[in-house]
């Protein structure tokens, strides 16, 4: 345990673990060892996570100047593409982060134990040699020892330079990302029209042609998207969120530069926006792959080293969960599309702002997941508790700040996304929901990372399926009675229920958090692991 960290304080037995969320709340931004570790992972991760939605916002701003039909069509297509991507890759990314963090932690512990054992054996041999030699041989012995030490250090340095980490989870994730990406491309290209029809874009709709063009082209970039996200999961498991940030920023800058060129100068319209996005995604994948090849053995010694069964078992739970989550958002987009191109255009702008701002909290979720996965692997339950509490407190404060920024920014800046007065008017109506839900959204995202870090995938699935069922019911009822506003009320209910479900597990001390009921278990487990 690092010195100066709050986690070293004497423990108290919580009669109701829910109160643990208020522990040391005044130290929420204390820059101790734990705070530095969280922010060191969270800040680059938040920037990386926000970079792509920001690029999508810029896409939306450029496309919005083509007309309300085009922006509405692209909004439907993006909702479909995001649904397909999240269903395939979201489980893979989160499983990869947890598994890689665990495997890397176990590897480091094993290597440290082996080095300690080697040092002890070396010391014993040196002592034996010193006992049997005479005083006249001291000089020769010293030379021999110094020479051996120099050779050993040189060899160790060379080995460290050449040595790559063998992480089976990383190889498995990358292979699955490639396979799923190709399948997603085939699925979206050949079923674009039927899927758009299900989303409310019928044959006679003016949105059909631009929506189909954009969706078909974006599908070509699916392998790059899924591969890059799988590799991001690997880097997150290593607690390295800077490398993905550099790659994503490079890709998104290319996207931003190419957007106006392809859309307006080449006059490719929505197709130009899609092509610019595809090129940026492939650039991101190439950068990440080149970097990962220098750190990890990507090709395992044999197929048996791959962990398909482990991934599929836990992936099933997260798949069920992500289907429930994305179904709620996709259904909301579909219902907005049925209201017409103007409400759909306004909904697309609000949804992009809503998701982009909320995803900033996902940086804390990534930090929480990586640190928790390592802590549970080490059986350091004190650090696990402290990390969970700290990232939740940080998330709530961040949400309050985002509510203020989003509310003011969207009120005065909605004209950036559209010149249509009707679209701007509808955007203004949704501002209380988009801004007001930010604290709730931030907690929900952070809680996802906490539960994934604790490998509590089954509970995450069960709870989210129940939340999804209640939300879908409210969407049907409220959209019919309250129209556009009803959709946003339903989405607010969705995030509130999602937050409650996430808090319940840790707050009641059940599942992997049972040690909160008997805090002495954490110190016992820690001493055993030591």
N, C-alpha and C positions, 0 to 999 in steps of 0.2 A: 504493500500500500504506500502511495506517495506521501511524503511529509507535507503537512500544511493543508491536506484535503479534509473537507468536512466529514468524509466517510469514516474517519478514524475516531469520531466522537463516541462516548459511551452509548450503548443501545438502550432503547426503551421498549417495553412490550406494549404493542398497540391492541387495545380491546377492539377497536374498529379501524382496520387498515386504511379506510378512506381518508383519515386525518393525516396520513403520511404525505399527502399531496401539499400540505401546508408547512411541512418541516423546513426550517431555515429559509423561509420565503424571502426574508430581507436580504439574503445572500444570493439571490437568483443570478446576478451578474458579477459575482465575486470572481476575480481572475486568479483562482487557485489552479492546482494541477488538473483537476477534473474540468474546470471551466475552460482552460486552455485547450485540453484535448477535444472537448465538444466543439468549441468554436473553430478549432483548426480543421476539423472535418466538415462541420456544418456550413461554414461560410463559402468555401469553394463549391460545395455540393449545391447550395442554394442558388449560387450564380449559374452553375451549369444547368440546373433544373429550370431556372427561369429563362435561360437564354433561348431555348427552342420556342416556348410559348410567346416570348417577346418577338421572335422572328415571325411567328404566326400572326401576331398583332400587326406587325408591319406589312405582312402579306395582306391582311384584312384591310389595312388602310389604303394600300395601293389598289386592291381589287374594288374597294368601295367607290373609287372614282370612276369605275367602269359602269356603275349603275346598281340599283337595289336588287335587280334580278340576279346579277352575277355574284354579288356578295352573299345573297341568300343561298344560291346554288352551291357555292364553295363551302358555306357553313354546313349544309347537309352532308356534303362529301367528306369534309373533315371529321364530322361526327361519326360517320361510317368507318372511315380509316382508323380513327382513334379507338373505336370499339373493337375492330378486328385486331389492332396492334396490342391493345391492353389484354384482350382475351388470351393471346398467344404469348406475349412477352412479359407482362407484369408478374405472373407467377414465377417465371424463370429468373427474372432480375432479382427479386426478393429472396428466393431460395438460394440463388448463387451467392448473394451478399452474406447471408447467414452461414452457409456451408463453407465458403472460402475463409471467412473470419475464424470459424471453429478449427478448420484444418490447419490454417497458418499458425494459430495459437498453439495447437497440439504439437505441430512441427517445431516451433520455437522452444517449447518446454522440453521436448525430447532432445533437441540439439544441446540445450543448456545442461541437461542432466548428463549427457554423454561427455560434454566438455569438462564438467566438474569431475566426473569419474576418471577421465583421462589425466587431468591435472593431479589428482590424488595418487594414481598409479605412478605417474612420472616423479612425484616427490618421494615416494617410497623407494623407487629404484635409485634415485640420486643419493638418498641417505645410505642405502646399502653399499653403493660404490664408495662413498666417503669413509665408511667404516673399514673397508678392506684395503684401501690404499695407504701407502706410507707418506711421510711428510715430503720426501723427495719427489713424489709423484703428483703433488698438489698442482704444480704449474701445468703439467700435461693434462691433468683432469680438467682444469679450468679452461684450457684451450679447447679441449674436446667438447666440453659443455657449451662454450660460447659458439663454437662452430656448428654444433648440432642445433643450437637455438636459432642461429642466423638462418641456417638452411630450412628449419621448420617454419620460421616466420615468412620466409620468401615463398615457400610452398603454399602456406595458408593464404597469403595474399593472392597468389595466382589462382588458387582454388576459388576464392571468393569472387574474383573477377569472372571466372568461367562458370561458376555454379549458378544454375537456374533452379527456381523452386518447382518441385513436382507437386502440383495441386490437382488431383483428379477432378474436383468439382469445376475447375476452370475449363479444362478440356471438354468436359461433358456439356457445360453451358454454351460454349462456342459452337460445338457441333449441333446442338439442338436449335440454337439461334439460326444457323444457316438453313436447316431443314424446314423449320417453321416459317422462315421468311419466304422461301420458294413456294411453299404451299399457300401462303397468304396471297402472293402475287397471282397465282393461278385462280384462286377463289374469287378475288376482287375483279379481275379482268373479265372472266367469263360470266359472272353473275352480277355485274354492275347494274344493269337495267332492272332486274327483278328486285334487287336490294333497295334501289332508289324508289321503286314503286311502293315497297313496304314502308318506306319513310315518308310517304305522302306525296312524292313527286311522280305524278301520273304521266301517261303518254302525251296528253295535250298541254302539259304545263310548260311555260317558257323556261323554267329552271332545268328541264331535263337535259338538254343538249350541253350546256356549260358544266352541269354537275357530272354528267357521264364522262366528259373529256377530262375534267380535273381528277376524278376518282381513278380512271383507268391509267392515267399517267403516273399518279402518285403510287399506284400499286407496283410499278416497276422499281420503285425505291424501297419496297418492303424488306427485301433481304438485307440491305444496308442498314435500315432502321433497327431490325431485330438483332443483327450481329453487333452493331455498335452498343445497343442497350445491354446485351449479354456481357460484353466486355466491360461496360461501366459497372455492372454488378460485381465483376471480378476485382476491379480496382477499388470499389467501395469496401469489399471484404478485406483488402489490404490496408484500409483506412487511408487510401490515397484518392482524394477527390480533386486534386489539382490537375492531374493528367487529363481526366475527362473534360475538365473546364477548358483547358487550352484547346483541345480538339474541337469541342462544341463551338467555342467562340470563333475559331478559324472557319468552321463550316458555315456558321450563321452569318458571318461577315460576307462570305461569298454569296450567300442567298440574298442578303440585303442589297449587295451591289448589282447582282444579276436581275433582280426583280424589275426595276424600272426599265432596264435595257430590253428584256424579253417581252414585258407587258406592253410598253408604250412605243419604244423605238422600233422593235421588230414587229410590233402589232400582233403578238401571239395571244393576247388577252389572258384568260384563266389558264390556258395551256402553258404560257410562259411562266406563270407563277409556279405551276407544278414542276416544270423542268428545272427551274432554279432550285427548288427544294430538293429534288432528286440528286442533283450534282453536289449539293452541300452535304447530304447524308452519306454519300459514297466517300467524300473527302474525309469526313469524321471517322468512318470505319477504317480507312487506310491508315490514318494517323494513330488511332488506338491499337490497331493490329501490329504495326511496326514497333511501337513501344512495348507492347505485351510480349512480343517475341524475344525481347532482350531480358525479360524477367522470369518467364514461366516456360516450362516444357509443354508446348501445346500438343504435341503428338505423344500420347501415353505409350509405354512399352508394349502393352497389349490391350485388346478390347475389354478384357476382364477388369481393367483398372477404371473403366468408365462407370458412372454411377446412375445409369438410367432408371433403375428400379427405385432408388432413393429419391431421385428428382420427380419421378412420376407419382410416387405415393404422396409426397407433400404437395406436388404441383396440382393434384386433383383438388385438394382443399382450397388452395388459392385460386384455382380456376373457377370453382363454384362462387367464391367470394367476388372475384373481379367481374364475373358475368352479372352478378346481382348489382354491383356498383355501377358498371357502365350501362346496364339496361335502364337504370333510373335516369341517367343523364341523356342517353340516346332517345328514350321515350319522350323526355321533355322537349328535345330538339324536334322530334317528329310531330309532336302536337303543335309546336310553334310554327312549323312548316305548313300545317293544315290551316292555320289562321291567315295565310297569305304571305307574299314576298316581303311586304313592309314589316310586319311583326317578326318574321323570321330573320330579317336583316338586323333588326334591333336586338333580337335574342342572341344572335351570333356574336355581336359586339360585346354584349353584357357577359355572355358565357366565357369568352376569351379573357376578358378582364378578370372575371371571377376566379377562373382556374389559374391564371398567371399569377395573380397576387397570392392566392392560397398556397400555390406550390412553393413559395418562398419558405414556408414552414416545413416543407418536405426535406429541406437541408438538415434541419434538426432531427427529423425522422431517420435520415440516413446515418447521422452521427450516433443517435441512440441505438439503432439496430446493430451497427458495427461494434460499438463498445459493449453493449449488452451480450451479444453473441460470444465475444471474447471472455467477458466476465463469467458467464454461465459455464463456458468451457473450462475455466480455471476454478470454478466453484467459489468465486469471490462474490458472494451474495450481497455483501455490504456495498460494494461498488455498483452492483446491478441496481440496488434500491436507490442509491444516490443519483445514479445516471438517469433513471426513469423519472424521478421527481424533478431533477434539474431541467431536463429538456421539456417537460410539460409546463413548468413555470415560465421558461423562456418562450415557449410557443404561445402561451396566453398573452404575454406582454407584447410579443410581436404582432399578434392578431389585433390588439387594440390600436397599435400604430398603423397597421394596414387599413383598418376601418376608416381612420381619418384621412389617410392619403388617397385611398380609392374613392371615397365619397366626394372629396373636393376635386380630385383629378377628373373623374368621370363627369361631374356637373359642368365644369368649365371646358373640358377637352373633348366632349363627345363629337364635336364638329370635325375632328381629325379623321374620324372613321366614315363619316357620311355627310353629304351636303343636303340630303333629303330632310326637310323640316319635320315630316311625319315620323321618320326613323328616329331623329333626335328627340322628338317629344316622347316617344315610347321608351327610349333609353332612360330619359329623366325619371319616368315613372318607376323603373326597376332599380334605381340607385339605392333606396333604403334597404332593399334585400341584398344587392350585390355587396354593399359596404358593411351593412349591419351584421352579416353572417361571418365576417372575417375572423373574429376571435373563436367562434365555434369551429370553423373550418380548420384553423391552425391547430387546435387541440385534436381534431379528428385525424389529421395527417400525422401528427407526432405520435399519437396512440397506435397508429398502424405500425410505425417503426418499432415501437416498444414491444408490441405483441409478436412481431416477426423476429425481433432479436431474441426473444424468449422461446422461439420455436413453437409458439402457440398457434399453429396454423389451423388446426381443427376448430378451435373456438372462434377464430376470426371468420372462418367460413360459415359456421352455424349462425352466429350472431348477425352477419351481414345478409344472409339469405332472408332471415326474419325481418330485418330492417328494410331490405329491398321489397319484400312482399307488401309491407305496410305503406311504403313510399309509392309504389306503383298504383296501389288502390287510391291513395290520396291524389295522385296526379290525374287519374281518370275523373274522379269526382270534382276536384277543384278546377280543372281546366274547362269542364262543361259549365260550371256555375260562375266562374270568375275570369275565364279566358286567359289572357296573357299574365295578369297578376296571379291568377290561380296556379299557374305553372311555377312561378317563383315562390309562392307560399309552400307548395309541395316540396320544392328543392330545399327550402329552409327546414322543413320538417325532417327531410332526409338527413341533412347534416347534423341536426340536433340528436336524432335517434342514433346515428352513427357514433357520435361522441359519447353518449350515455353507455352504449354497448362496449366501447373501448375502455371507459373508466371502470366499468363494473368488475372486470376480471382482476385488475390490480387492486382496486378499491375494496374488494371483499376478501383478498388474500387467498384466492382459489387458484387451481392449476399450478403453473410454475412459480406463482407468487405465494405459495403456502408458507414460506419461511417468514413472511411478514407477521404471521400470527404468533410465531415463536422465534423472535429475533436471534436467540442464542444459537440457533441452527447455523446461521451464517458464519459466526466465528468458529464454530466447531468444524464446519465443512472447510473453511479456509485453512485451519490448522492441519486438518487431515491431508489436504492437497499439498501443503508445504512439506 
